[in-house]
C-alpha cells in the first residue's frame, strides 16, 4: 500500500513538473497542437518498432527514428548524438496493435497515429501531451530530451511558415469544414475527430506543420486526377519534391480555391435589379467574376460605362 502511494506521489510530481515546463504552450495554441501531433507521430513509430520486434521475435532488431544514426553504440538509452532510441521508450502493450498495418493512402504522410489508443477524440490537448510524455518516457532525462527535440522541430516549422493559413478564420465553421474536406481529398487527413470549430482550425494547422509532404504513391494518385494540372508538380521537380515545396503548393491551392469559392458565393447571393433570362444572367455572372464584383455592382458599372460613352459622343 505504501509503495502504491509512493508511486502515485511520484507520478503527480512528474505530471506537475511537465505541466510547469510546458505551461507556455497554453499561450501558443499553434505550438501546443504541434507538440501533440509530433509526440503522437513519434509514438506511432515506436509502436511500429515494437510490433516488428514482437512479430519477428528478434530482440536485436530495432527501428529508429529516421534521423537516428545506427551504430553499435546506440543500444543505450541515448545514442552518441544525444538522440532518443525508441527501443528504450516505455511502450505499454495496451497501446500496441499486433495487426499494425501500413497507413491508408489518404492519411497525411507522417501523421498516422490511428493505431495509438484514445486518439479518436482529444478533449484536452494539454493533458494529452503530458499523458503521452509520461507514458512514453520512463525517465526525466528521456522526457526532457524528447521535449527539447520537439521544441527544435517546432522552431523549424514555425520559421518556415510563420503565417500559415493566415486567411483561415477559427470561428468560421463553413470555411474550416471546407479546408478540412479539401485536405482529406488531397490525402492530408487524420482519423482524430475535432470536437469544435476552433479545434478543427488548430488541427488543420498542426497537420500542416507536421506533414512530411506527399508520398510517391500519393503523388501518383494526384497526377491521375484529370482536373489537376501537373505544372506545379513538374516545376517543383516531381519525384524528388521536397516537403517545403509540397507545403507551398498546398497553401497556394487552398488559398486560391477558397478565394474563388467566396467570390462565386458573393456573386450568387446578390440579385440584379433587373430580371434577365438565363443566357444574360450567365454572361453577367461571368463579367462579375472577372471583375471581382457583385452582379449588382457589375450591372451598375456597365450602365455607367455605356452612359459615359454616350455622353462623350453627344459632345462631339
C-alpha positions in Angstrom: 0.0 0.0 0.0 2.8 2.4 0.9 4.6 1.5 -2.3 1.5 2.3 -4.3 1.0 5.6 -2.6 4.7 6.4 -3.2 4.2 5.7 -6.9 1.1 7.9 -7.0 3.1 10.8 -5.4 5.9 10.3 -7.9 3.5 10.4 -10.8 1.9 13.5 -9.5 5.3 15.2 -9.1 6.2 14.2 -12.7 2.9 15.5 -14.0 3.3 18.8 -12.2 6.9 19.1 -13.4 5.9 18.7 -17.1 2.9 20.9 -16.7 5.1 23.6 -15.3 7.7 23.2 -18.0 5.2 23.3 -20.8 2.8 25.9 -19.5 3.9 28.3 -22.2 2.1 26.1 -24.7 -1.3 27.2 -23.4 -0.5 30.8 -24.6 0.6 29.5 -28.0 -2.2 27.2 -29.4 -0.3 26.5 -32.7 2.8 25.3 -30.7 0.6 23.3 -28.4 -1.1 21.4 -31.2 2.2 20.9 -33.0 3.6 19.3 -29.8 0.6 16.9 -29.5 0.8 15.7 -33.1 4.6 15.3 -33.2 4.5 13.3 -29.9 1.7 11.0 -31.2 3.5 10.6 -34.6 6.7 9.6 -32.7 4.7 7.1 -30.6 3.3 5.5 -33.8 6.9 5.0 -35.0 7.7 3.4 -31.6 4.7 1.2 -31.7 5.6 0.0 -35.2 9.1 -0.8 -34.0 7.8 -2.8 -31.0 5.3 -4.6 -33.3 8.0 -5.6 -35.8 10.2 -6.9 -33.0 7.3 -8.8 -31.4 6.2 -10.4 -34.6 9.7 -11.5 -35.7 10.9 -12.4 -32.2 14.1 -10.6 -32.9 15.1 -8.6 -29.8 18.1 -7.1 -31.5 16.1 -5.8 -34.5 15.3 -2.1 -33.9 13.5 0.5 -35.9 14.8 4.0 -35.1 13.5 7.5 -35.9 14.7 8.5 -39.4 17.3 10.8 -38.1 18.9 8.3 -35.7 22.3 7.0 -36.8 22.5 3.2 -36.5 25.7 2.1 -34.7 26.7 -0.5 -32.0 26.8 2.3 -29.5 23.2 3.3 -29.9 21.7 0.5 -27.9 21.8 2.6 -24.7 19.1 5.0 -23.8 20.6 7.8 -25.7 23.0 7.3 -28.6 26.2 9.2 -29.3 24.3 12.1 -31.0 22.1 12.5 -27.9 19.0 11.3 -29.7 16.4 9.0 -28.3 16.4 5.3 -29.2 12.8 4.1 -29.4 13.8 0.7 -28.0 14.2 2.3 -24.6 10.8 4.0 -24.5 8.2 2.7 -22.2 5.7 1.4 -24.7 2.6 0.0 -23.0 1.4 -3.3 -24.7 -2.1 -1.9 -24.4 -1.1 0.7 -26.9 0.2 -1.9 -29.3 -1.8 -3.2 -32.2 -0.2 -6.5 -33.3 -2.0 -6.2 -36.6 -0.2 -2.9 -37.3 -0.8 -2.1 -41.0 0.6 0.5 -43.3 -1.1 3.9 -43.3 -4.0 4.5 -45.6 -3.3 6.5 -48.8 -5.5 9.4 -47.6 -3.6 9.5 -44.3 -1.3 12.6 -44.0 2.2 11.4 -44.6 4.0 11.2 -41.3 0.8 11.6 -39.2 -0.8 8.2 -39.0 -1.4 7.9 -35.2 -4.7 6.0 -35.7 -3.0 2.9 -34.0 -2.4 4.9 -30.8 -5.3 4.3 -28.4 -7.6 7.0 -27.1 -6.9 9.4 -30.1 -10.4 9.2 -31.7 -11.2 12.5 -29.9 -8.9 14.6 -27.8 -10.9 16.9 -25.5 -7.9 18.4 -23.6 -4.8 18.8 -25.8 -2.5 19.8 -22.9 -3.5 16.9 -20.8 -2.9 14.5 -23.7 0.5 16.0 -24.3 1.5 15.4 -20.6 0.0 11.9 -20.6 1.9 10.9 -23.8 5.2 12.2 -22.4 4.8 10.4 -19.1 3.7 7.1 -20.7 6.4 7.1 -23.4 9.4 8.3 -21.5 10.2 6.4 -18.2 12.9 8.8 -17.0 13.0 12.5 -16.6 16.1 12.6 -18.7 14.4 10.9 -21.7 11.3 13.1 -21.3 13.5 16.3 -21.2 15.4 15.0 -24.3 12.1 14.4 -26.2 10.7 17.8 -25.3 14.0 19.5 -26.4 13.8 17.7 -29.8 10.2 18.6 -30.4 10.9 22.2 -29.5 13.6 22.3 -32.1 11.2 20.8 -34.7 8.6 23.4 -33.7 11.1 26.2 -34.2 11.9 25.0 -37.7 8.2 24.5 -38.7 7.1 27.9 -37.4 10.0 29.7 -39.0 9.3 28.2 -42.4 5.7 29.3 -42.5 5.1 31.9 -39.7 1.7 32.9 -41.1 0.4 29.6 -42.5 -3.4 29.8 -43.1 -3.5 33.5 -42.2 -6.7 33.7 -44.2 -8.4 31.0 -42.2 -10.9 32.2 -39.6 -11.1 29.9 -36.5 -14.7 31.0 -35.9 -15.9 30.4 -39.5 -17.2 26.8 -39.3 -18.1 26.7 -43.1 -14.6 27.7 -44.0 -12.8 25.3 -41.6 -15.0 22.4 -42.7 -14.2 23.2 -46.3 -10.5 23.3 -45.7 -10.7 20.0 -43.7 -12.5 18.3 -46.5 -10.2 19.7 -49.2 -7.2 18.4 -47.2 -8.8 15.0 -47.0 -9.3 14.9 -50.8 -5.6 15.8 -51.2 -4.6 12.9 -48.9 -3.7 15.0 -45.9 -6.1 13.7 -43.2 -6.1 12.2 -39.8 -8.5 9.9 -38.0 -8.9 12.1 -34.9 -12.1 14.0 -35.0 -12.2 17.6 -33.8 -14.7 18.4 -31.1 -15.3 22.1 -32.1 -14.7 24.5 -34.9 -11.8 26.1 -33.1 -10.1 22.7 -32.5 -10.6 21.8 -36.2 -8.8 25.1 -37.0 -5.9 24.2 -34.8 -5.8 20.6 -36.1 -5.6 21.9 -39.7 -2.5 24.0 -38.9 -1.0 21.2 -36.8 -1.4 18.7 -39.6 0.2 21.2 -42.0 3.1 21.9 -39.6 3.9 18.2 -39.1 3.1 16.9 -42.6 6.0 15.4 -44.5 4.6 16.2 -47.9 3.0 13.8 -50.4 4.5 10.3 -50.7 5.3 8.9 -54.1 2.2 6.8 -54.0 0.0 9.8 -53.1 1.6 12.0 -55.8 0.8 9.2 -58.3 -2.9 9.4 -57.4 -2.9 13.2 -57.5 -1.4 13.1 -61.0 -4.2 10.8 -62.2 -6.7 13.5 -61.2 -7.7 15.0 -64.6 -8.9 18.2 -63.0 -5.4 18.9 -61.6 -2.7 20.5 -63.8 0.7 18.9 -63.3 2.5 22.1 -63.9 3.1 22.9 -60.3 4.4 19.5 -59.5 6.7 19.5 -62.6 8.0 23.0 -61.9 8.9 21.8 -58.4 10.5 18.6 -59.7 8.0 15.8 -59.2 9.6 12.7 -58.0 12.1 14.5 -55.7 9.6 17.0 -54.5 10.5 18.4 -51.1 8.3 18.8 -48.0 8.7 22.5 -48.3 7.5 22.5 -51.9 4.5 20.4 -51.1 3.5 22.8 -48.4 3.9 25.8 -50.6 1.8 24.1 -53.3 -0.9 23.2 -50.8 -1.2 26.7 -49.3 -1.3 28.3 -52.7 -4.0 25.9 -54.0 -6.2 26.1 -50.9 -5.9 29.9 -50.7 -6.8 30.4 -54.3 -9.7 27.9 -54.2 -11.3 29.5 -51.2 -10.9 32.9 -52.7 -12.7 31.7 -55.8 -15.4 29.9 -53.8 -16.0 33.0 -51.7 -16.2 35.2 -54.8 -18.7 33.0 -56.6 -20.8 32.8 -53.4 -20.8 36.6 -53.2 -21.9 36.9 -56.8 -24.6 34.2 -56.4 -26.0 35.8 -53.2 -26.6 39.2 -55.0 -29.6 39.8 -57.2 -29.5 42.3 -60.0 -32.3 45.0 -60.0 -33.5 43.7 -63.4 -34.8 40.3 -64.3 -32.7 38.7 -67.0 -33.1 35.5 -68.9 -30.6 32.6 -68.2 -28.3 33.5 -71.0 -27.8 37.1 -70.0 -27.7 36.1 -66.3 -24.9 33.8 -67.1 -23.0 36.4 -69.1 -23.4 39.0 -66.4 -22.2 36.4 -63.8 -19.0 35.8 -65.9 -18.3 39.5 -66.2 -18.9 39.9 -62.5 -16.5 37.1 -61.6 -13.9 38.5 -64.0 -14.2 42.0 -62.4 -14.5 40.5 -58.8 -17.8 42.4 -58.3 -21.3 41.5 -57.3 -24.0 41.2 -60.0 -25.5 44.5 -58.8 -22.1 46.3 -58.9 -21.3 44.9 -62.4 -24.6 45.9 -63.8 -24.2 49.5 -62.5 -20.7 49.6 -63.8 -21.8 48.5 -67.3 -24.6 51.1 -67.3 -22.2 53.9 -66.1 -19.6 53.0 -68.8 -22.2 53.0 -71.5 -23.7 56.3 -70.2 -20.2 57.9 -70.2 -19.6 56.7 -73.8 -22.9 58.1 -75.0 -22.2 61.4 -73.2 -18.8 61.7 -74.9 -20.4 61.1 -78.3 -23.0 63.8 -77.7 -20.4 66.4 -77.0 -18.6 65.9 -80.3 
